Amino acid sequence: MLSPTAVDRDSNSPPGAGGAVNTGKRKRKVYSCHECRRRKLRCDRGFPSCNRCQRTGQADACIYDGPPPKLALSETPTALAARTPVVMPEASTHEVHRPQIAPSISAGRLSSNLEAERNNGTWQLLSARSAPVFQYEHQRPAVKADNEEPALESSRQDSIRTVIFRGENFRTQYFGGSNPASLIGHLDFTYLLPSQKTIDELVHLYFDNFEPIYRIIHIPSFWDEYIKFSSDHQSTSSAFVVTVLLVMAVASCIVRSDQIRYIGDSSLARERAVMWIEASEFWLRSHSQKNIYLAVWQIRCLLLLAKLVNTVKKKRHWTEAGTLVREAMAAGFHRDPCLLGEKISAFDREMRRRMWATMTELELQASTDRGMTSTSAGIFSDTKGVLNIEDKDLTDEPVELVNQRPMNEYTTSSFLSFSNASFSLRVTLNSVVNDISSSVKYEEVMHYEELITKALQELPPWESIQSPSNNGSLSLLARSLLDIQLRQYLIMLHGPFARQSESTSRHALSRMICFEAAASIIDQHKRLNETQTSALLLLRHDYFRAALVICQNSLISISLRSESRPLYVRALLIVSDDVLLSSNTPIFFEYIEKALALLEDRIVQLGTGYTHHWYISAGRALLKLTCAPEQSAQEGEQAVDRVARQYYRVMASQVDIELAKEKIITLPDNRSLFEHSMENFFGDPEVWVFDSLYPMGV
């Protein structure tokens, strides 16, 4: 009795294979390759693969049944080698027979020594030191491995080629050296790290300037891991190294220094941050999208924050922020983690809320700066707000509830906790000011103004809590941002009415509200900058909008008092709002000067941002020209000179490119970023990347 395998094998045998020869109808000779014949397409009989298979990326599957086509005279061995698909050798003792190549081509073989270490029986990381030899056998390139002697192998000094071969039985997968995933095994991000002193400085600056507002990292857990990292960079996981890189990238440009160097129109600190950002992006792209854990979400948030602070790819800020929110929704961050019950600890529950609040806050502000409706406007979320607790109170204990501190007591989570109370209002205001289908009515503006004023009055008067690393106040930073992110909408709501060249009680009131809001925003930014807290200086552009509003409304107010108007109209204007404007004109120039000083500090830190500075300089000159027409030439020259001074300052502090490379990154002798073993740095890759990146059976 035959086994099922034998029956199947006999049933698939060609007629006459087991006995009598079938002398019936003669089979027509087949010239096309298997793929073209299967798809019933015309085949050009190209060799070693037809053009159609080459275009579709199936050159290795192009097989002919008949004799091989004749090699054209123009097909030299070099040209043939260029057309032949290169296949990495695989640990196999079988050969796939191919049609014979022309006899004129010399025969040879491609050998490699494959040393595999079994990893839980699921995959193998094969490291082969081999010197490829472009020779040809009597067949097309096949998946083959000829082992060399260890003695000969040890004498070779070639570079390591990493391939991936994993699976069991017939459920195996192979990825050669050209696969992007195999490149991860050679990356060592620790070579991107500066000196330990610089790392400590930047990490402390980050926790003093950014973590009090956007909660991304659990501080005690970070410091526990950071102690191990400081003693031995290789002892920590790759995710933590990338986290440290992004933390430094966020804080890189807020370092105060008397001698800031530049490379072109970018500061040296910004260029270094860009390098860390790009390295982190590469790690994130190479990471499995099916094995996402807390560190990956932290890296995603830090990556977006680093781009915002350093003005990297600023035209993509809005789209990337929206993508991050949608990825979080796909993971269920918009649903309250309590729905998972006992499957999630109190620590993970609160960290999910913090991450969701941080992502939505960043996306809302990116939408406001871009003039787009926020993604949050169409999201129905039942996630509760962030608890007002310190990180030391948040443990991994399976408790049902973590005791929350009083709201009038400042903690590192106070900003997100209070910001959640006004989040729905700010999303609504963002939709109103960016609605292109209809214009907002003045009655609605007054209603929203009342809601904003009420929210501002409910902000807590926290006592000043000094930062341990600098003179900045942590509570002042959080309190100022809570105020600014609400007050900015007063300018947006009243701006269209304030810009009207009419003098009614409504327009006059809108102008005064815009002036008051703009002055308050500039004052708060100035106060933070004086306390060496530069987070909002680089992260936001409120002071630019405020200065622009002051310039515009001042010009409109002055134009309303022009002599061309009738006397009774000018008298009415003086009675209404322009009596206050005319008496406070020097104050408006003072606020414009404050905004210009903030923009100049931003240029010094980043090396870019001249456009905003020029707008305000030109607006100031135009306002001066309107007030004193006899000084037109002088004011115009001063505006140009002020912008030119910023260029001269950057050009005078240029650094040599070779010296800049040494300052940005220093590699050990005879080492490169791509010469490091995955075993020593990335640990068990199955745990975090490849097993999820390429699931079995697909």
JOGISUL-V420944 format. One record per pair of residues at least 24 apart in sequence whose C-alpha atoms are under 7 Angstrom apart, sorted by the first residue. I is the first residue (numbers start at 1). J is the second residue. Records with the same first field share a line. If there is no record, write none. Layout:
I = J + J
This chain:
30 = 66
31 = 66
32 = 64
33 = 62 + 63 + 64
34 = 62 + 63 + 64
35 = 62
45 = 69
48 = 84
59 = 85
60 = 85
64 = 99
67 = 99
68 = 99 + 100
71 = 102
77 = 105
87 = 141 + 142 + 143
88 = 143 + 176
89 = 143 + 144 + 145
90 = 143 + 144 + 145
91 = 144 + 145
92 = 144 + 145
95 = 142 + 143 + 144
96 = 142
97 = 139
98 = 139 + 140
99 = 139 + 140
100 = 138 + 139
101 = 138 + 139
105 = 136
106 = 135 + 136
107 = 135 + 136 + 137 + 138
108 = 135 + 136 + 137
109 = 135 + 136 + 137
111 = 145 + 146 + 147
112 = 145 + 146 + 147 + 148
113 = 147 + 148
122 = 166 + 167 + 168
123 = 165 + 166 + 167
124 = 164 + 165 + 166
125 = 163 + 164 + 165
126 = 162 + 163 + 164 + 165
127 = 160 + 161 + 162 + 163
128 = 160 + 161 + 162
129 = 158 + 159 + 160 + 161
130 = 158
131 = 158
171 = 696 + 697
181 = 286
185 = 677 + 678
186 = 674 + 675 + 676 + 677 + 678
187 = 673 + 674 + 676
188 = 673 + 674 + 676
189 = 241
190 = 233 + 241
191 = 667 + 673
192 = 665
194 = 665
199 = 248
202 = 248 + 251 + 252
203 = 247 + 248
204 = 469
205 = 251
206 = 247 + 250 + 251
208 = 467 + 474
209 = 533 + 535
210 = 535
212 = 412 + 413 + 474 + 478
213 = 415 + 416 + 478
214 = 358
215 = 354 + 355 + 358 + 413
216 = 298 + 354 + 355
217 = 298
218 = 391
219 = 391
220 = 391 + 392
234 = 681
237 = 682
238 = 681 + 682
239 = 295
242 = 280
243 = 299
245 = 276
246 = 276 + 277 + 302 + 303 + 306
247 = 302
249 = 273 + 276 + 277 + 306
250 = 305 + 306 + 309
253 = 605 + 606
254 = 534 + 605
261 = 653 + 654 + 655
262 = 607 + 650 + 653 + 654 + 655
263 = 654 + 655
264 = 654
265 = 607 + 608
266 = 606 + 607 + 608
267 = 605 + 606 + 607
270 = 310 + 606
272 = 664
277 = 303
287 = 689
288 = 689 + 690 + 692 + 693
289 = 693
290 = 692 + 693
291 = 688 + 689 + 692
301 = 359
308 = 539
309 = 538 + 539
310 = 606
317 = 366
318 = 363 + 366 + 367 + 370
321 = 362 + 363
322 = 363 + 375
325 = 359 + 360
334 = 381 + 382 + 383
335 = 381 + 382 + 383
336 = 382 + 383 + 384
345 = 396 + 397 + 398
346 = 396 + 397 + 398 + 399 + 400
347 = 394 + 395 + 396
353 = 383 + 385 + 386
354 = 386
357 = 416
368 = 430
371 = 434
372 = 434
373 = 430 + 431 + 434
374 = 427 + 430
376 = 427
377 = 427
385 = 417 + 420
386 = 416 + 417
387 = 417
388 = 413 + 414 + 417
389 = 413
408 = 460 + 462
409 = 462
410 = 462 + 475
415 = 478
419 = 482
422 = 455
429 = 489
433 = 492 + 493
445 = 493
449 = 490
452 = 486
456 = 483
471 = 531 + 532
472 = 531 + 532 + 533
477 = 528
480 = 524
484 = 521
487 = 517
490 = 514 + 517
491 = 517
498 = 553
499 = 553 + 556
501 = 556
503 = 573
508 = 577
511 = 553
515 = 550
518 = 546 + 547
519 = 591
521 = 546
522 = 546 + 595
537 = 602
538 = 602
543 = 595
544 = 595 + 612
547 = 592 + 595 + 616
548 = 616
550 = 588
551 = 619 + 620 + 623
555 = 623
607 = 650
614 = 643
